[in-house]
Structures are given as C-alpha cells and as structure tokens.
Amino acid sequence: MDFSFLNRFICALPMALAVAGTSLMLPAAYARPATPEVSAAVVSQDVYPQHRVIFPGGVTGLPDIIYTCQLGFRPLTLDLYLPPNTFKDKGPRPFVVYVHGGGCLGGSSRTTGAFANWPEALASIAAKGYVVASISYRLSKEAPFPAAIYDVKDAVRWIRSKAETFNIDKSRGLIWGSSAGGHLAALAAASCDVKTLDRPVETNQAQPAAGESACLQGAVIWYGVSDFAPLSSMPEAEQFLDCRGYGCTEVRRAASPVTYVNAEVPPFLIIHGTEDQTVPVRQAKELYDVIKAQKGNAELLLIPGINHSFFGKTPKATHDASLQAWERTVAFIDQTIGDNKQR
C-alpha cells in the first residue's frame, strides 16, 4: 500500500492549520504570552530554570551552572553534584573540583579516558558526602595561558562563595584533573596565592567569588604535565603557551607547576602510566621528586605498561588500570579531606 499521500498530508497539516487560522485549543498558559517583567537595571544573570538530575544514591546533579563571565568570551559552566540529604546533619561538606583533559584544545567535563559514564562516576563520589564540581575552562584557541588557570581558580572561588547555598566546607577542598586538566590542577594546587596566576581583580567578573581563596587542601594528578621546559616541541604545549622556539623559557617556567612547589604545598597523589606516549612518565616523577625535596606530602603511583588516559594493550589492561587509578583516587580523597580528616 502506498502511504506517500498520507505522509504528505500529515507533514503539511501543521502549516495548513496555521494558514487557515484554526482556533486549535491550547492550554491557557500558552494561549497568550504574559506581559514580561522589566527590571530596573540590565540583567546579566542567567535565569533559565535550573535542570535537576537525580543520580543513584540520592545524588542531585545541577548541570551547566555559569560560574564566571569574562567580557569577550563565552560564559564558563560547571556541573555540580550534591550529596544526599542524609549528609545535611553531618555538617558542611568537603568539595572536589574536577578539571577535564583534551590537550587544552578540546575535551569535556563529562568524559574522561575509558570511563563509560563519567557523570555517574563523579556522582558516586558525591554519594559519599562530597560536593563535586566538574568544570569547563577556556581552551588554547580561545585564549592561551594564563587564561585557563584563571578560570580554574575562578571555579574554586565560586564554589567557596556558594558555601551557604550548597552546605560546603570552605576549609576542605581538593582539585583533581587528567592530562591537560592534570596540569591545571597541579598548577592551581601548587601556586595558591601566586598573584601572577590570578585574574586581575579589576577584570574579574566573578563577584562576589573574587574575594574567596583559591587555595586547595589536596590534589590528584592523572598523567599531567608538570614541567614545560623539556616539552618545547609538543604542539599542544606551543598552542597552550602561544609561544614557539627558543624565546619561551620564561613562559614555560611560569606555566610549570614545579616552579611553585614549596613547603606549603598540599598533599598530592600523582598517577601515571609508565608507557605514556603523550606525557612522558618523567613528568610525574619530577613533580613527585620536587615535592619531596620540599618536605611535602606526595604519593606516586606508576602503572606498568600503561599509556596515556590509562589505556593498555588490551581492553582488560585498560579496565584494570583505570579502576586501579580510580580506587586509589577515591581513597586519597577520603584520607585528605574526608570527615575523618576534619580538624
């Protein structure tokens, strides 16, 4: 049977009704738009209704929250994962900031390595009583260094500024990142109050968050760059630093986490595959050695035979390496900022 005529009729029906001026009944709320409310000043805050997602374990997800707006750039967002209501009686909750990878050229706050469902993974940490934020930041082709570290620190400050709203303990914050995000996480944790890596106050549109601290109480680094000096020929590094050739010594130094390590650095967990072909394993070893030389607290986990993003030569190797890193990370978070660590 030929249904072509019926298909054409169905597709054309909406247009025909519109042309005919049909009085098709609509709910009263949609029959005529309400008179829009007008404010006394320009409204720059996003007032679109907040979408809420419920994850297993009673975790609430609040996606696409704008945490900063810098003139000339897109608004930057984060996904927030809130712990179950059962934790409200246990006092303010520690927070974790996750920074995604992608060579500072791409990536997403909702994907990482071979993990099949990264939002659910982050939600499982929130289910343990943490407020978790997975953030976006400006990429290299949008704005080179130091734009991304400005953004990461803005996100940390924004979270602290929302302590009352989301029941957050400002004194217990940990940053965690993978690949390019691992570099940014290490840089944020090591530099703390370094003014040259803070957005100038007069250009910071993240008020009132600009008055909050960007210092962290712990850091987890998955296969991130710690020292740009030996990576002069890496295309991603050149793009990120917006600098090429032999005249880039100072900018490479300024962007390297090892530059800022001192005795006050928070505890670090550094995890890297020994066969990483993107970020050499010596980067992890150098960061560990520099922290230890400063009498800092650092742990180094090297996973034999594993490439970048915890990929192995077989699906099983990838699976096992990814879960090994995950389990050690969750244990480190508990030990570093968890309730048993509270002072």
C-alpha positions as CSV (number, residue, x, y, z in Angstrom):
1,M,0.0,0.0,0.0
2,D,1.3,3.5,-0.9
3,F,1.4,5.7,2.2
4,S,3.1,8.6,0.4
5,F,-0.2,10.7,0.2
6,L,-0.8,10.1,3.9
7,N,2.7,11.1,4.8
8,R,2.4,14.3,2.7
9,F,-0.9,15.1,4.4
10,I,0.4,14.7,7.9
11,C,3.6,16.8,7.2
12,A,1.5,19.5,5.6
13,L,-1.2,19.6,8.3
14,P,0.5,22.0,10.8
15,M,1.2,24.5,8.0
16,A,-2.3,24.2,6.7
17,L,-3.8,24.8,10.1
18,A,-1.7,27.8,10.6
19,V,-2.6,29.3,7.2
20,A,-6.3,28.6,7.9
21,G,-6.1,30.4,11.2
22,T,-7.5,27.5,13.0
23,S,-8.7,28.0,16.6
24,L,-6.9,24.9,17.8
25,M,-7.4,24.8,21.6
26,L,-4.2,25.3,23.6
27,P,-3.7,25.3,27.4
28,A,-4.5,28.7,28.8
29,A,-0.8,29.2,30.0
30,Y,0.3,29.0,26.3
31,A,-2.6,30.8,24.6
32,R,-1.1,34.2,25.1
33,P,2.4,35.2,26.5
34,A,2.3,37.0,29.8
35,T,3.5,40.6,30.0
36,P,7.3,40.3,30.5
37,E,8.7,41.6,33.8
38,V,11.1,44.5,33.4
39,S,13.9,45.1,35.9
40,A,15.3,48.5,36.9
41,A,18.8,47.5,35.7
42,V,20.4,45.4,33.0
43,V,20.0,41.7,33.8
44,S,23.1,39.7,33.2
45,Q,22.4,36.7,35.4
46,D,21.2,33.5,33.7
47,V,17.6,33.0,34.9
48,Y,16.7,29.9,32.8
49,P,15.1,27.3,35.1
50,Q,17.7,25.0,36.6
51,H,17.6,21.5,35.4
52,R,18.0,18.9,38.1
53,V,19.2,15.3,37.5
54,I,18.8,12.5,40.1
55,F,21.6,10.0,40.2
56,P,21.8,6.7,42.1
57,G,22.3,7.1,45.8
58,G,20.2,10.2,46.2
59,V,22.7,12.5,44.5
60,T,21.4,15.6,42.7
61,G,23.1,16.9,39.6
62,L,22.8,20.6,38.6
63,P,24.2,20.8,35.1
64,D,25.6,23.9,33.2
65,I,25.8,26.3,36.0
66,I,27.6,29.5,34.9
67,Y,30.5,30.2,37.3
68,T,32.1,33.1,35.6
69,C,31.5,35.5,32.7
70,Q,34.5,37.3,31.3
71,L,33.9,40.1,28.7
72,G,34.6,38.9,25.2
73,F,34.3,35.2,26.0
74,R,31.6,32.6,26.3
75,P,30.2,32.0,29.8
76,L,32.0,29.2,31.6
77,T,30.0,26.5,33.2
78,L,30.3,23.6,35.6
79,D,28.2,20.6,36.5
80,L,27.6,20.3,40.3
81,Y,26.9,17.0,42.1
82,L,25.3,17.4,45.5
83,P,25.4,14.7,48.2
84,P,22.2,13.0,49.5
85,N,20.1,14.9,52.0
86,T,21.2,12.4,54.7
87,F,24.5,14.3,54.9
88,K,22.9,17.6,55.9
89,D,23.0,16.7,59.6
90,K,26.8,15.9,59.4
91,G,27.8,19.5,58.9
92,P,29.2,21.4,55.8
93,R,30.6,19.1,53.1
94,P,34.1,19.0,51.6
95,F,34.3,19.8,47.9
96,V,36.1,18.3,44.9
97,V,36.8,20.1,41.7
98,Y,37.5,18.0,38.6
99,V,39.3,19.5,35.6
100,H,39.0,17.6,32.3
101,G,41.7,16.8,29.7
102,G,41.9,17.2,26.0
103,G,45.3,18.9,25.3
104,C,43.7,22.3,26.2
105,L,42.3,22.0,22.6
106,G,39.1,20.1,23.4
107,G,37.7,17.6,25.9
108,S,34.5,17.7,28.0
109,S,33.7,17.9,31.7
110,R,31.5,14.8,31.2
111,T,34.1,12.4,29.7
112,T,37.4,11.0,30.8
113,G,39.5,8.3,29.3
114,A,37.8,4.9,29.0
115,F,35.2,5.5,31.8
116,A,31.9,4.7,30.2
117,N,29.8,7.1,32.2
118,W,31.9,9.8,33.8
119,P,28.9,11.8,35.3
120,E,27.8,8.7,37.2
121,A,31.3,8.1,38.4
122,L,31.5,11.6,39.8
123,A,28.1,11.2,41.3
124,S,29.3,8.2,43.1
125,I,31.8,10.4,44.9
126,A,29.1,12.9,45.8
127,A,27.1,9.9,47.2
128,K,29.9,9.6,49.8
129,G,29.2,13.1,51.1
130,Y,31.2,15.4,48.8
131,V,30.1,18.3,46.7
132,V,31.7,17.7,43.3
133,A,32.1,20.2,40.5
134,S,33.3,19.2,37.0
135,I,34.3,22.4,35.2
136,S,34.9,23.8,31.8
137,Y,37.6,26.4,31.0
138,R,38.8,28.4,28.1
139,L,40.8,26.3,25.5
140,S,44.0,27.3,23.8
141,K,42.4,28.6,20.6
142,E,40.0,30.7,22.7
143,A,42.7,32.2,24.9
144,P,46.2,31.0,25.7
145,F,48.0,30.7,29.0
146,P,47.3,32.0,31.7
147,A,43.6,32.1,30.8
148,A,42.8,28.5,31.7
149,I,44.4,28.7,35.2
150,Y,42.5,32.0,35.8
151,D,39.3,30.1,35.0
152,V,40.2,27.1,37.3
153,K,40.9,29.4,40.2
154,D,37.6,31.3,39.5
155,A,35.8,28.0,39.7
156,V,37.3,27.2,43.1
157,R,36.4,30.7,44.4
158,W,32.9,30.3,43.0
159,I,32.4,27.1,44.9
160,R,33.5,28.7,48.1
161,S,31.2,31.6,47.5
162,K,28.3,29.2,47.5
163,A,29.1,27.6,50.8
164,E,25.8,28.5,52.4
165,T,23.7,27.7,49.4
166,F,25.1,24.2,49.0
167,N,26.3,23.4,52.5
168,I,30.0,23.5,51.6
169,D,33.0,23.4,54.0
170,K,35.4,26.0,52.6
171,S,38.3,24.6,54.5
172,R,38.3,21.2,52.8
173,G,38.8,21.5,49.0
174,L,40.6,19.1,46.7
175,I,41.4,19.6,43.0
176,W,41.7,16.7,40.5
177,G,42.5,16.6,36.9
178,S,43.5,14.4,34.0
179,S,46.1,15.2,31.2
180,A,45.7,18.9,30.4
181,G,43.4,19.1,33.4
182,G,46.0,17.3,35.5
183,H,48.5,20.1,34.6
184,L,45.9,22.8,35.6
185,A,45.1,21.0,38.8
186,A,48.7,20.7,39.8
187,L,49.3,24.4,38.8
188,A,46.3,25.5,40.9
189,A,47.3,23.5,43.9
190,A,51.0,24.5,43.8
191,S,50.6,28.2,43.1
192,C,47.9,29.0,45.7
193,D,48.3,32.8,46.3
194,V,50.7,33.5,43.4
195,K,49.3,36.8,42.1
196,T,50.7,36.4,38.6
197,L,48.4,33.4,38.1
198,D,45.3,35.2,39.4
199,R,43.0,37.1,37.2
200,P,43.5,40.9,37.9
201,V,40.7,42.0,40.3
202,E,39.6,44.8,38.0
203,T,38.8,42.4,35.2
204,N,37.2,39.7,37.3
205,Q,33.5,39.4,36.7
206,A,33.1,36.5,39.1
207,Q,31.9,38.7,42.0
208,P,31.4,38.1,44.9
209,A,33.5,35.0,44.4
210,A,36.6,37.1,43.7
211,G,37.1,37.6,47.4
212,E,37.3,33.9,48.2
213,S,40.5,31.9,48.4
214,A,41.7,29.7,45.5
215,C,44.0,27.6,47.7
216,L,43.4,23.8,47.9
217,Q,43.9,21.2,50.6
218,G,44.8,18.4,48.2
219,A,45.4,17.5,44.6
220,V,45.1,14.4,42.4
221,I,47.1,14.5,39.1
222,W,46.4,11.9,36.4
223,Y,49.0,11.9,33.7
224,G,49.5,15.7,33.6
225,V,52.4,17.9,32.6
226,S,54.5,19.3,35.5
227,D,57.4,21.0,33.6
228,F,57.1,22.5,30.1
229,A,60.9,23.1,29.8
230,P,61.6,19.7,28.1
231,L,58.4,19.8,26.0
232,S,59.4,22.6,23.6
233,S,58.4,20.6,20.5
234,M,55.0,19.4,21.8
235,P,52.4,21.1,19.5
236,E,49.7,21.2,22.3
237,A,52.2,22.9,24.6
238,E,53.1,25.5,21.9
239,Q,49.4,26.2,21.3
240,F,48.6,26.4,25.1
241,L,51.6,28.8,25.8
242,D,51.1,30.7,22.5
243,C,54.9,30.6,22.2
244,R,57.3,28.7,20.0
245,G,61.0,28.3,19.7
246,Y,63.9,29.4,22.0
247,G,62.4,32.6,23.3
248,C,59.8,30.9,25.5
249,T,61.9,30.0,28.6
250,E,60.1,32.3,30.9
251,V,56.5,31.5,29.8
252,R,57.3,27.7,30.1
253,R,58.6,28.3,33.6
254,A,55.6,30.4,34.5
255,A,53.2,27.6,33.3
256,S,55.0,24.8,35.1
257,P,53.7,23.5,38.4
258,V,57.2,22.5,39.6
259,T,58.1,26.2,39.6
260,Y,55.8,27.0,42.5
261,V,56.2,24.0,44.8
262,N,57.3,24.9,48.3
263,A,57.0,23.5,51.8
264,E,53.3,24.7,52.0
265,V,52.1,22.6,49.0
266,P,49.1,20.5,49.9
267,P,49.2,16.6,49.7
268,F,49.5,15.3,46.1
269,L,48.5,12.0,44.6
270,I,50.2,11.6,41.2
271,I,49.2,8.7,38.9
272,H,50.8,8.0,35.6
273,G,51.3,5.1,33.1
274,T,54.9,4.0,32.6
275,E,54.4,3.8,28.8
276,D,52.7,7.1,28.3
277,Q,53.5,8.3,24.8
278,T,51.8,11.7,25.2
279,V,53.1,13.0,28.5
280,P,56.3,11.2,29.4
281,V,56.3,9.4,32.8
282,R,59.3,11.5,33.8
283,Q,56.9,14.4,34.2
284,A,55.2,12.6,37.1
285,K,58.5,11.6,38.6
286,E,59.8,15.1,38.5
287,L,56.7,16.6,40.2
288,Y,57.0,13.9,42.9
289,D,60.7,14.5,43.5
290,V,60.3,18.3,43.7
291,I,57.5,18.0,46.3
292,K,59.5,15.5,48.4
293,A,62.6,17.7,48.2
294,Q,60.5,20.5,49.7
295,K,59.4,18.1,52.5
296,G,55.9,18.0,51.1
297,N,53.4,15.2,51.2
298,A,53.2,13.3,47.9
299,E,52.4,9.8,46.7
300,L,53.4,8.5,43.2
301,L,51.6,5.6,41.6
302,L,53.1,4.3,38.4
303,I,51.1,1.7,36.5
304,P,53.3,-0.6,34.4
305,G,52.8,-0.9,30.7
306,I,50.0,1.7,30.6
307,N,49.8,4.5,28.0
308,H,48.1,7.9,28.2
309,S,44.5,8.0,29.6
310,F,45.3,4.7,31.4
311,F,45.0,2.8,28.1
312,G,46.7,-0.6,28.0
313,K,47.5,-3.0,25.2
314,T,44.3,-4.9,25.8
315,P,40.8,-4.0,27.0
316,K,41.4,-5.8,30.2
317,A,44.6,-3.9,30.8
318,T,42.7,-0.6,30.3
319,H,39.9,-1.7,32.6
320,D,42.3,-2.8,35.4
321,A,44.5,0.4,35.1
322,S,41.5,2.7,35.1
323,L,39.9,1.1,38.1
324,Q,43.3,1.0,40.0
325,A,43.6,4.7,39.5
326,W,40.0,5.3,40.4
327,E,40.1,3.3,43.6
328,R,43.4,4.9,44.8
329,T,42.0,8.4,44.0
330,V,38.8,7.8,46.0
331,A,40.8,6.5,49.0
332,F,43.1,9.6,48.7
333,I,40.1,12.0,48.7
334,D,38.7,10.3,51.8
335,Q,42.1,10.4,53.6
336,T,42.8,14.0,52.6
337,I,39.5,15.9,53.0
338,G,37.0,13.3,54.2
339,D,35.2,13.5,57.5
340,N,37.8,11.5,59.4
341,K,40.4,14.1,58.3
342,Q,38.4,17.1,59.6
343,R,40.4,19.1,62.1
